[in-house]
Amino acid sequence: MKINYPQYIVDEQGNKTAVILDLKIFNKMLEELEDLYDVLEAEKVIKKEGKRFTFEEVEKAFTAKLSKKKTTKRVSK
């Protein structure tokens, strides 16, 4: 069965009040929001503290963070 997403829940007047998403789509959206949040937080630190990092430092930090997220996801499932 093919279902088109998103689907909406509507009230008595036909106004959209909620959305139904496939869980895979929702999880992908959540991951992308988390990544965006990380970037915004990094930009705040740079603006506030004027810190600069080499590519290698950033790569190492993100790799460590991604490894931690993957470990946390495995444990929580």
N, C-alpha and C positions, 0 to 999 in steps of 0.2 A: 504494500500500500504506500503510495507516494503522498506525503503531506506537505503542502506549501507552508513555509515559515516566513515570518512569524504569524501566529494565530492570536486573535484577540478575544478577550472576554469583554462583553458590553453590558451596560446597565439597561434598565427598562426603556430609556430614551434613545438607545443605540449609541451612546457615548462609550468610547474605548476606555476601560478602567484598568485593564491588566493585559499582559502579554504572555504567551506560551511559546517557549523556545525549546528546540532540541537540546538535550543536555550537553552534547559535544559542542554545539554552537555557543552555548552559555559559558562553558569552561574556557573555550578559546577567547571569547570576549573578556572574561575575567583575567586571563593570563596577559592579554594585551593591555588592559587597564593597569595591572600591577607593574608591567614594564614601563608604561608611561609615567606612573607615579614615581618609580625609581629614577627616571630621567629628570623629572621635575625637582625631586629632592636633591639630586646631584647639582642641578643648576642653582638651587638656593644656596648650597654650601659654597659653590664657586663664587657667587655674587657676594655673599656675606663675608667669607673669609679670604677671598681672592686666591684660593689654592688652585694650583695647576698640577696635573698628573701626567705622567708619560703614558703612552698607549699600553705599555707592558703592565704598568701598575693598575690601570683600569681593567685590562683583560684578566689579570690575576684576581682582582676583586669580584668581577662579575662571574668568573668561572667558579670561584668558591661559593658565591651566593646561589648560583644555579645548582651546584652539587648539593647544597644544603636543602634547597626547595625540593629536588628530586627525592632525596632521602626522606624528607618530611612527608611527601605525598605517598611514598611507598608504605611508610609506617601507619599513616592515617587511613589507608584503604582497608 
